[in-house]
């Protein structure tokens, strides 16, 4: 189970939304940022996601952890944002920034992974981010995305194959200059 889910267990979205927001914001933001690959847009979409969750809080049913419910809203909002803006082809290649120069080798591997991740469709990227970045199980990811568990498995397998092929080919995408700053 994801750490954010465990920490939010027992929080009622109807009566404890401010506490829920405080506990889940960072996790939701990371998910949205991994899908959009743009920190500024991720901030806006994360805020939109929480606004949607707030408006829908009375309809929450505890059939799944509240963190999974919030992630589903956030992923759907992010994917809708990409569709509306047709951003899938214009995504920057950077997701994370290395902590300092000592992490050079690790950041090189991360860069290769980010380039491969950026080339995935938003649907494949969402499945990978939820399973590998947030440690959701296949069933939890399926609930969040609103798709069958088998579809999560096939999307994840396809994404991994595409990423492996990209990473082993050694192709490099040009980095977006604005993504090299340390504030993202």
N, CA, C and O of each residue as an XYZ file, in Angstrom:
736
protein
N       0.850     -1.184      0.000
C       0.000      0.000      0.000
C       0.884      1.232      0.000
O       1.902      1.230      0.692
N       0.563      2.254     -0.716
C       1.359      3.474     -0.802
C       1.374      4.177      0.549
O       0.401      4.109      1.300
N       2.475      4.848      0.859
C       2.631      5.511      2.138
C       1.557      6.568      2.357
O       1.036      6.690      3.465
N       1.216      7.332      1.327
C       0.213      8.375      1.476
C      -1.151      7.785      1.806
O      -1.943      8.407      2.513
N      -1.428      6.583      1.296
C      -2.702      5.939      1.610
C      -2.747      5.582      3.086
O      -3.755      5.809      3.755
N      -1.669      5.030      3.585
C      -1.644      4.621      4.980
C      -1.798      5.835      5.893
O      -2.496      5.768      6.904
N      -1.146      6.948      5.537
C      -1.219      8.131      6.380
C      -2.571      8.807      6.306
O      -2.929      9.547      7.222
N      -3.334      8.583      5.252
C      -4.625      9.249      5.126
C      -5.778      8.345      5.538
O      -6.937      8.758      5.512
N      -5.457      7.102      5.921
C      -6.505      6.178      6.333
C      -7.266      6.784      7.502
O      -6.664      7.320      8.432
N      -8.549      6.700      7.454
C      -9.353      7.226      8.533
C      -9.755      8.681      8.361
O     -10.624      9.156      9.092
N      -9.165      9.400      7.435
C      -9.563     10.784      7.199
C     -10.821     10.796      6.350
O     -10.897     10.130      5.318
N     -11.794     11.551      6.790
C     -13.065     11.664      6.088
C     -13.025     12.901      5.195
O     -12.866     14.012      5.701
N     -13.166     12.734      3.864
C     -13.094     13.883      2.968
C     -14.178     14.926      3.234
O     -14.000     16.100      2.908
N     -15.290     14.511      3.817
C     -16.378     15.453      4.078
C     -16.023     16.377      5.238
O     -16.170     17.594      5.126
N     -15.559     15.812      6.346
C     -15.321     16.619      7.543
C     -13.858     16.990      7.774
O     -13.576     17.886      8.570
N     -12.918     16.321      7.097
C     -11.497     16.560      7.351
C     -10.727     16.901      6.073
O      -9.563     16.523      5.934
N     -11.359     17.602      5.155
C     -10.714     17.885      3.883
C      -9.415     18.685      4.027
O      -8.447     18.380      3.331
N      -9.355     19.708      4.912
C      -8.081     20.441      5.045
C      -6.914     19.536      5.444
O      -5.812     19.671      4.912
N      -7.157     18.610      6.385
C      -6.097     17.684      6.789
C      -5.732     16.737      5.643
O      -4.561     16.416      5.439
N      -6.726     16.305      4.917
C      -6.504     15.430      3.770
C      -5.650     16.144      2.721
O      -4.724     15.564      2.153
N      -5.976     17.394      2.481
C      -5.217     18.208      1.528
C      -3.751     18.293      1.965
O      -2.846     18.087      1.155
N      -3.520     18.594      3.239
C      -2.153     18.714      3.752
C      -1.370     17.410      3.593
O      -0.199     17.434      3.212
N      -1.996     16.296      3.877
C      -1.300     15.005      3.830
C      -1.089     14.486      2.415
O      -0.084     13.825      2.150
N      -1.998     14.764      1.513
C      -1.950     14.151      0.182
C      -1.399     15.056     -0.910
O      -1.103     14.582     -2.007
N      -1.254     16.351     -0.634
C      -0.884     17.288     -1.689
C       0.402     16.872     -2.405
O       0.424     16.806     -3.634
N       1.466     16.594     -1.664
C       2.760     16.276     -2.292
C       2.663     15.027     -3.175
O       3.209     15.005     -4.278
N       1.987     14.015     -2.706
C       1.853     12.782     -3.484
C       1.046     13.019     -4.762
O       1.413     12.534     -5.832
N      -0.046     13.759     -4.646
C      -0.875     14.053     -5.815
C      -0.090     14.911     -6.804
O      -0.137     14.671     -8.010
N       0.628     15.902     -6.299
C       1.434     16.765     -7.169
C       2.480     15.938     -7.932
O       2.651     16.121     -9.138
N       3.176     15.034     -7.240
C       4.191     14.207     -7.920
C       3.559     13.372     -9.031
O       4.141     13.227    -10.107
N       2.389     12.832     -8.780
C       1.709     12.034     -9.796
C       1.363     12.894    -11.004
O       1.640     12.514    -12.141
N       0.763     14.043    -10.761
C       0.361     14.935    -11.850
C       1.590     15.438    -12.602
O       1.576     15.514    -13.831
N       2.647     15.778    -11.879
C       3.867     16.257    -12.528
C       4.482     15.170    -13.402
O       4.985     15.456    -14.489
N       4.443     13.945    -12.941
C       4.990     12.835    -13.729
C       4.184     12.612    -14.998
O       4.734     12.164    -16.004
N       2.907     12.912    -14.971
C       2.069     12.754    -16.161
C       2.247     13.933    -17.102
O       2.373     13.744    -18.312
N       2.258     15.149    -16.564
C       2.339     16.346    -17.403
C       3.767     16.735    -17.765
O       4.002     17.339    -18.811
N       4.718     16.392    -16.907
C       6.132     16.721    -17.109
C       6.382     18.224    -17.154
O       7.330     18.671    -17.799
N       5.560     18.996    -16.489
C       5.725     20.448    -16.438
C       5.311     20.905    -15.040
O       4.136     20.809    -14.687
N       6.250     21.397    -14.242
C       5.945     21.752    -12.859
C       4.847     22.818    -12.715
O       3.984     22.693    -11.845
N       4.869     23.844    -13.540
C       3.870     24.908    -13.424
C       2.469     24.387    -13.759
O       1.510     24.668    -13.040
N       2.358     23.640    -14.833
C       1.063     23.074    -15.190
C       0.623     22.046    -14.159
O      -0.564     21.943    -13.850
N       1.576     21.282    -13.624
C       1.242     20.287    -12.601
C       0.664     20.967    -11.366
O      -0.272     20.453    -10.753
N       1.212     22.112    -11.002
C       0.683     22.871     -9.857
C      -0.774     23.259    -10.108
O      -1.623     23.075     -9.236
N      -1.066     23.793    -11.295
C      -2.434     24.200    -11.635
C      -3.390     23.007    -11.655
O      -4.490     23.071    -11.108
N      -2.955     21.924    -12.290
C      -3.822     20.745    -12.407
C      -4.020     20.089    -11.034
O      -5.094     19.557    -10.752
N      -3.000     20.125    -10.192
C      -3.149     19.594     -8.839
C      -4.195     20.406     -8.071
O      -5.047     19.841     -7.384
N      -4.125     21.716     -8.194
C      -5.125     22.561     -7.540
C      -6.525     22.266     -8.093
O      -7.488     22.170     -7.332
N      -6.631     22.123     -9.412
C      -7.922     21.778    -10.023
C      -8.430     20.435     -9.498
O      -9.624     20.270     -9.245
N      -7.518     19.482     -9.338
C      -7.893     18.156     -8.841
C      -8.462     18.235     -7.433
O      -9.476     17.609     -7.127
N      -7.804     19.006     -6.585
C      -8.310     19.145     -5.223
C      -9.631     19.917     -5.201
O     -10.502     19.629     -4.380
N      -9.782     20.886     -6.087
C     -11.060     21.603     -6.164
C     -12.181     20.639     -6.577
O     -13.278     20.677     -6.019
N     -11.894     19.780     -7.557
C     -12.890     18.781     -7.970
C     -13.196     17.815     -6.833
O     -14.354     17.466     -6.601
N     -12.160     17.387     -6.128
C     -12.363     16.470     -5.003
C     -13.187     17.142     -3.905
O     -14.050     16.510     -3.296
N     -12.920     18.407     -3.659
C     -13.675     19.127     -2.632
C     -15.153     19.189     -3.000
O     -16.025     18.957     -2.163
N     -15.421     19.507     -4.267
C     -16.819     19.575     -4.716
C     -17.489     18.205     -4.666
O     -18.701     18.113     -4.472
N     -16.704     17.138     -4.842
C     -17.262     15.782     -4.875
C     -17.126     15.059     -3.533
O     -17.478     13.883     -3.435
N     -16.627     15.732     -2.510
C     -16.317     15.051     -1.242
C     -17.511     14.357     -0.605
O     -17.345     13.330      0.053
N     -18.696     14.891     -0.786
C     -19.881     14.263     -0.192
C     -20.242     12.957     -0.896
O     -20.949     12.122     -0.332
N     -19.757     12.777     -2.133
C     -20.053     11.555     -2.889
C     -19.013     10.465     -2.683
O     -19.159      9.368     -3.222
N     -17.955     10.746     -1.906
C     -16.927      9.735     -1.652
C     -17.536      8.566     -0.889
O     -18.239      8.751      0.104
N     -17.254      7.365     -1.368
C     -17.681      6.138     -0.700
C     -16.423      5.352     -0.345
O     -15.570      5.142     -1.208
N     -16.292      4.921      0.886
C     -15.050      4.271      1.324
C     -14.844      2.854      0.797
O     -14.490      1.958      1.563
N     -15.060      2.639     -0.492
C     -14.781      1.334     -1.091
C     -13.299      1.192     -1.412
O     -12.808      0.081     -1.609
N     -12.584      2.312     -1.464
C     -11.140      2.330     -1.702
C     -10.556      3.379     -0.763
O     -11.280      4.256     -0.290
N      -9.265      3.302     -0.488
C      -8.645      4.324      0.366
C      -8.841      5.719     -0.236
O      -8.906      5.879     -1.454
N      -8.931      6.697      0.621
C      -9.180      8.055      0.160
C      -8.032      8.554     -0.738
O      -8.258      9.352     -1.647
N      -6.804      8.082     -0.482
C      -5.671      8.468     -1.342
C      -5.852      7.966     -2.764
O      -5.514      8.666     -3.719
N      -6.377      6.768     -2.912
C      -6.641      6.228     -4.252
C      -7.741      7.029     -4.939
O      -7.662      7.288     -6.139
N      -8.761      7.421     -4.187
C      -9.836      8.256     -4.725
C      -9.275      9.586     -5.240
O      -9.624     10.029     -6.334
N      -8.407     10.215     -4.449
C      -7.793     11.479     -4.880
C      -6.890     11.284     -6.101
O      -6.890     12.110     -7.014
N      -6.124     10.190     -6.116
C      -5.263      9.925     -7.271
C      -6.085      9.713     -8.536
O      -5.688     10.151     -9.616
N      -7.218      9.049     -8.409
C      -8.051      8.839     -9.590
C      -8.539     10.169    -10.147
O      -8.505     10.388    -11.358
N      -8.989     11.052     -9.274
C      -9.426     12.382     -9.705
C      -8.261     13.122    -10.362
O      -8.430     13.737    -11.415
N      -7.081     13.064     -9.744
C      -5.916     13.780    -10.268
C      -5.463     13.227    -11.625
O      -5.171     13.996    -12.541
N      -5.404     11.916    -11.752
C      -4.984     11.309    -13.023
C      -5.983     11.661    -14.122
O      -5.588     12.028    -15.229
N      -7.260     11.550    -13.821
C      -8.270     11.904    -14.828
C      -8.192     13.377    -15.208
O      -8.350     13.717    -16.380
N      -7.952     14.248    -14.248
C      -7.832     15.680    -14.526
C      -6.597     15.945    -15.381
O      -6.648     16.742    -16.317
N      -5.493     15.281    -15.062
C      -4.258     15.465    -15.836
C      -4.419     14.958    -17.272
O      -3.995     15.622    -18.218
N      -5.025     13.796    -17.430
C      -5.225     13.252    -18.773
C      -6.181     14.137    -19.577
O      -5.982     14.334    -20.776
N      -7.197     14.658    -18.936
C      -8.115     15.582    -19.621
C      -7.375     16.850    -20.038
O      -7.597     17.386    -21.124
N      -6.506     17.312    -19.171
C      -5.705     18.504    -19.485
C      -4.844     18.257    -20.725
O      -4.763     19.108    -21.612
N      -4.209     17.097    -20.780
C      -3.384     16.774    -21.951
C      -4.219     16.693    -23.218
O      -3.807     17.172    -24.274
N      -5.381     16.093    -23.109
C      -6.245     15.994    -24.297
C      -6.670     17.381    -24.767
O      -6.613     17.684    -25.959
N      -7.094     18.219    -23.827
C      -7.548     19.558    -24.208
C      -6.426     20.358    -24.837
O      -6.648     21.051    -25.830
N      -5.263     20.284    -24.301
C      -4.132     21.097    -24.770
C      -3.297     20.435    -25.862
O      -2.424     21.066    -26.458
N      -3.574     19.154    -26.117
C      -2.791     18.398    -27.095
C      -1.287     18.534    -26.833
O      -0.493     18.807    -27.733
N      -0.938     18.332    -25.566
C       0.450     18.514    -25.144
C       1.311     17.266    -25.276
O       2.523     17.334    -25.069
N       0.723     16.151    -25.608
C       1.471     14.899    -25.583
C       2.761     14.956    -26.416
O       3.751     14.319    -26.054
N       2.764     15.703    -27.515
C       3.969     15.761    -28.373
C       4.938     16.856    -27.968
O       6.053     16.911    -28.487
N       4.539     17.729    -27.052
C       5.373     18.870    -26.699
C       5.954     18.777    -25.297
O       6.459     19.762    -24.759
N       5.879     17.592    -24.712
C       6.312     17.442    -23.330
C       7.822     17.599    -23.189
O       8.578     17.085    -24.012
N       8.263     18.303    -22.153
C       9.703     18.389    -21.899
C      10.240     17.040    -21.441
O       9.499     16.208    -20.918
N      11.521     16.839    -21.642
C      12.121     15.542    -21.351
C      12.538     15.372    -19.894
O      12.975     14.288    -19.508
N      12.416     16.401    -19.089
C      12.891     16.320    -17.707
C      11.756     16.188    -16.709
O      10.748     16.887    -16.814
N      11.914     15.288    -15.733
C      10.966     15.149    -14.634
C      11.570     15.616    -13.312
O      10.943     16.359    -12.557
N      12.763     15.182    -13.054
C      13.387     15.419    -11.757
C      14.708     16.140    -11.951
O      15.277     16.142    -13.043
N      15.182     16.745    -10.889
C      16.494     17.388    -10.894
C      17.397     16.633     -9.921
O      16.951     16.262     -8.836
N      18.651     16.400    -10.288
C      19.547     15.743     -9.342
C      19.790     16.636     -8.127
O      19.784     17.862     -8.241
N      20.005     16.022     -6.970
C      20.200     16.781     -5.734
C      21.486     17.600     -5.775
O      21.480     18.758     -5.359
N      22.581     17.035     -6.262
C      23.838     17.763     -6.399
C      24.756     16.995     -7.347
O      24.351     15.982     -7.917
N      25.969     17.465     -7.516
C      26.890     16.846     -8.475
C      27.286     15.424     -8.096
O      27.649     14.639     -8.972
N      27.226     15.075     -6.825
C      27.587     13.711     -6.406
C      26.630     12.673     -6.969
O      26.966     11.491     -7.043
N      25.455     13.103     -7.361
C      24.452     12.189     -7.899
C      24.507     12.109     -9.427
O      23.522     11.734    -10.063
N      25.636     12.455    -10.011
C      25.732     12.521    -11.470
C      25.352     11.213    -12.153
O      24.534     11.214    -13.074
N      25.931     10.101    -11.717
C      25.638      8.822    -12.370
C      24.175      8.445    -12.218
O      23.543      7.978    -13.165
N      23.644      8.648    -11.028
C      22.242      8.354    -10.802
C      21.359      9.275    -11.642
O      20.333      8.842    -12.166
N      21.751     10.534    -11.772
C      20.945     11.466    -12.564
C      21.014     11.115    -14.050
O      20.050     11.339    -14.783
N      22.146     10.567    -14.498
C      22.257     10.142    -15.896
C      21.267      9.010    -16.194
O      20.591      9.016    -17.222
N      21.196      8.043    -15.281
C      20.241      6.942    -15.439
C      18.815      7.477    -15.364
O      17.947      7.054    -16.128
N      18.578      8.401    -14.450
C      17.254      8.997    -14.307
C      16.870      9.746    -15.588
O      15.728      9.680    -16.041
N      17.848     10.461    -16.164
C      17.579     11.190    -17.409
C      17.150     10.242    -18.525
O      16.199     10.519    -19.255
N      17.856      9.128    -18.649
C      17.497      8.155    -19.681
C      16.093      7.617    -19.448
O      15.320      7.442    -20.390
N      15.773      7.358    -18.194
C      14.438      6.870    -17.852
C      13.386      7.937    -18.142
O      12.315      7.619    -18.659
N      13.674      9.190    -17.818
C      12.735     10.283    -18.050
C      12.461     10.484    -19.533
O      11.324     10.725    -19.938
N      13.508     10.383    -20.335
C      13.332     10.525    -21.780
C      12.410      9.430    -22.297
O      11.494      9.689    -23.079
N      12.662      8.203    -21.852
C      11.821      7.085    -22.278
C      10.393      7.252    -21.754
O       9.438      6.978    -22.480
N      10.237      7.693    -20.518
C       8.917      7.901    -19.927
C       8.153      8.997    -20.671
O       6.948      8.875    -20.891
N       8.844     10.053    -21.055
C       8.203     11.181    -21.740
C       7.639     10.780    -23.097
O       6.701     11.406    -23.591
N       8.202      9.746    -23.697
C       7.731      9.328    -25.018
C       6.522      8.399    -24.965
O       5.934      8.079    -25.998
N       6.154      7.968    -23.763
C       4.978      7.111    -23.637
C       3.702      7.937    -23.784
O       3.705      9.147    -23.556
N       2.628      7.279    -24.161
C       1.331      7.963    -24.188
C       0.950      8.286    -22.738
O       1.445      7.640    -21.815
N       0.084      9.271    -22.532
C      -0.318      9.599    -21.164
C      -0.936      8.407    -20.417
O      -0.745      8.277    -19.208
N      -1.663      7.548    -21.112
C      -2.281      6.396    -20.465
C      -1.232      5.403    -19.977
O      -1.334      4.888    -18.863
N      -0.222      5.132    -20.806
C       0.853      4.225    -20.396
C       1.666      4.850    -19.268
O       2.018      4.175    -18.300
N       1.964      6.154    -19.398
C       2.745      6.852    -18.389
C       2.020      6.831    -17.036
O       2.657      6.629    -16.002
N       0.709      7.035    -17.033
C      -0.061      7.031    -15.779
C       0.055      5.676    -15.083
O       0.247      5.626    -13.868
N      -0.055      4.594    -15.821
C       0.044      3.256    -15.225
C       1.430      3.038    -14.614
O       1.546      2.510    -13.508
N       2.469      3.441    -15.325
C       3.841      3.269    -14.829
C       4.075      4.127    -13.587
O       4.629      3.648    -12.598
N       3.661      5.376    -13.633
C       3.886      6.284    -12.505
C       3.192      5.771    -11.250
O       3.788      5.768    -10.173
N       1.945      5.339    -11.375
C       1.213      4.870    -10.198
C       1.827      3.590     -9.629
O       1.923      3.442     -8.410
N       2.240      2.672    -10.491
C       2.787      1.407     -9.991
C       4.222      1.529     -9.511
O       4.557      0.996     -8.453
N       5.082      2.217    -10.258
C       6.499      2.217     -9.935
C       6.956      3.429     -9.129
O       7.933      3.326     -8.387
N       6.294      4.557     -9.246
C       6.697      5.733     -8.486
C       5.938      5.810     -7.164
O       6.478      6.289     -6.167
N       4.681      5.340     -7.149
C       3.860      5.426     -5.951
C       3.601      4.070     -5.304
O       2.919      3.997     -4.282
N       4.130      3.005     -5.879
C       4.018      1.651     -5.322
C       2.580      1.177     -5.112
O       2.305      0.433     -4.171
N       1.668      1.600     -5.974
C       0.318      1.054     -5.928
C       0.339     -0.338     -6.554
O       1.099     -0.591     -7.490
N      -0.482     -1.226     -6.045
C      -0.601     -2.549     -6.639
C      -1.329     -2.420     -7.977
O      -1.870     -1.364     -8.306
N      -1.331     -3.510     -8.737
C      -2.041     -3.499    -10.016
C      -3.533     -3.228     -9.794
O      -4.153     -2.477    -10.547
N      -4.097     -3.844     -8.762
C      -5.528     -3.654     -8.476
C      -5.821     -2.223     -8.049
O      -6.823     -1.644     -8.469
N      -4.954     -1.646     -7.216
C      -5.139     -0.256     -6.793
C      -5.011      0.689     -7.985
O      -5.788      1.634     -8.121
N      -4.032      0.431     -8.843
C      -3.856      1.252    -10.039
C      -5.080      1.150    -10.939
O      -5.525      2.149    -11.503
N      -5.619     -0.046    -11.073
C      -6.822     -0.241    -11.893
C      -7.982      0.577    -11.344
O      -8.711      1.216    -12.103
N      -8.154      0.558    -10.025
C      -9.237      1.340     -9.409
C      -9.025      2.830     -9.634
O      -9.972      3.550     -9.951
N      -7.795      3.296     -9.474
C      -7.497      4.718     -9.650
C      -7.785      5.162    -11.083
O      -8.368      6.222    -11.309
N      -7.370      4.339    -12.047
C      -7.535      4.695    -13.461
C      -8.923      4.338    -13.996
O      -9.310      4.782    -15.077
N      -9.666      3.537    -13.237
C     -10.998      3.141    -13.690
C     -10.969      2.183    -14.863
O     -11.814      2.249    -15.756
N      -9.980      1.285    -14.854
C      -9.825      0.302    -15.930
C      -9.646     -1.072    -15.303
O      -9.334     -1.167    -14.116
N      -9.837     -2.149    -16.082
C      -9.618     -3.496    -15.535
C      -8.151     -3.734    -15.166
O      -7.243     -3.139    -15.747
N      -7.946     -4.610    -14.197
C      -6.604     -4.957    -13.743
C      -5.743     -5.503    -14.891
O      -4.548     -5.217    -14.966
N      -6.354     -6.286    -15.779
C      -5.613     -6.829    -16.918
C      -5.124     -5.737    -17.865
O      -4.062     -5.866    -18.475
N      -5.896     -4.674    -17.983
C      -5.485     -3.548    -18.827
C      -4.283     -2.840    -18.210
O      -3.382     -2.404    -18.926
N      -4.268     -2.726    -16.880
C      -3.110     -2.143    -16.191
C      -1.877     -2.998    -16.485
O      -0.809     -2.465    -16.785
N      -2.023     -4.314    -16.401
C      -0.897     -5.217    -16.655
C      -0.382     -5.060    -18.083
O       0.826     -4.997    -18.310
N      -1.294     -4.998    -19.035
C      -0.839     -4.883    -20.429
C      -0.236     -3.509    -20.701
O       0.742     -3.403    -21.442
N      -0.803     -2.455    -20.114
C      -0.230     -1.111    -20.305
C       1.162     -1.027    -19.679
O       2.082     -0.456    -20.263
N       1.300     -1.596    -18.502
C       2.596     -1.570    -17.830
C       3.628     -2.380    -18.612
O       4.764     -1.940    -18.785
N       3.239     -3.539    -19.074
C       4.163     -4.369    -19.857
C       4.562     -3.665    -21.153
O       5.736     -3.662    -21.524
N       3.600     -3.077    -21.831
C       3.901     -2.360    -23.073
C       4.814     -1.177    -22.788
O       5.777     -0.944    -23.519
N       4.514     -0.422    -21.718
C       5.336      0.736    -21.361
C       6.768      0.313    -21.042
O       7.722      0.955    -21.481
N       6.915     -0.763    -20.281
C       8.249     -1.234    -19.915
C       9.032     -1.669    -21.163
O      10.224     -1.385    -21.283
N       8.360     -2.352    -22.079
C       9.029     -2.783    -23.315
C       9.466     -1.574    -24.137
O      10.585     -1.538    -24.649
N       8.585     -0.588    -24.261
C       8.931      0.624    -25.014
C      10.069      1.389    -24.350
O      10.969      1.889    -25.025
N      10.023      1.476    -23.021
C      11.081      2.191    -22.300
C      12.417      1.461    -22.406
O      13.458      2.089    -22.599
N      12.387      0.128    -22.280
C      13.627     -0.644    -22.432
C      14.230     -0.442    -23.819
O      15.438     -0.254    -23.967
N      13.369     -0.484    -24.828
C      13.850     -0.303    -26.203
C      14.457      1.089    -26.378
O      15.508      1.235    -27.002
N      13.810      2.090    -25.840
C      14.305      3.459    -25.946
C      15.629      3.610    -25.220
O      16.564      4.221    -25.737
N      15.704      3.052    -24.020
C      16.912      3.204    -23.224
C      18.081      2.409    -23.792
O      19.230      2.835    -23.677
N      17.806      1.265    -24.400
C      18.896      0.469    -24.964
C      19.353      0.984    -26.319
O      20.465      0.683    -26.752
N      18.507      1.760    -26.996
C      18.896      2.288    -28.304
C      19.896      3.418    -28.190
O      20.620      3.714    -29.141
N      19.938      4.057    -27.016
C      20.896      5.135    -26.816
C      20.492      6.439    -27.464
O      21.262      7.398    -27.431
N      19.300      6.510    -28.058
C      18.840      7.761    -28.655
C      18.667      8.790    -27.552
O      18.301      8.448    -26.428
N      18.925     10.028    -27.865
C      18.735     11.089    -26.892
C      17.814     12.144    -27.463
O      17.929     12.537    -28.624
N      16.893     12.596    -26.619
C      16.022     13.698    -27.003
C      16.682     14.985    -26.523
O      17.346     14.973    -25.487
N      16.521     16.095    -27.240
C      17.088     17.347    -26.757
C      16.381     17.779    -25.473
O      15.167     17.631    -25.338
N      17.160     18.314    -24.535
C      16.572     18.795    -23.294
C      16.016     20.187    -23.503
O      16.557     20.965    -24.289
N      14.960     20.499    -22.820
C      14.385     21.831    -22.856
C      15.186     22.684    -21.893
O      15.322     22.327    -20.723
N      15.720     23.806    -22.361
C      16.620     24.625    -21.566
C      15.980     25.029    -20.242
O      16.642     24.984    -19.205
N      14.724     25.417    -20.253
C      14.038     25.843    -19.029
C      13.935     24.753    -17.998
O      13.740     25.055    -16.821
N      14.056     23.493    -18.382
C      13.911     22.397    -17.432
C      15.188     22.127    -16.663
O      15.193     21.284    -15.767
N      16.276     22.821    -16.987
C      17.547     22.571    -16.323
C      17.713     23.354    -15.030
O      18.694     23.152    -14.315
N      16.780     24.242    -14.715
C      16.899     25.018    -13.496
C      16.668     24.121    -12.290
O      16.036     23.072    -12.413
N      17.159     24.509    -11.155
C      17.036     23.673     -9.957
C      15.773     23.960     -9.175
O      15.616     23.421     -8.080
N      14.868     24.775     -9.675
C      13.649     25.089     -8.934
C      12.511     24.169     -9.262
O      11.436     24.341     -8.688
N      12.661     23.183    -10.159
C      11.554     22.337    -10.565
C      11.583     21.047     -9.957
O      10.702     20.225    -10.212
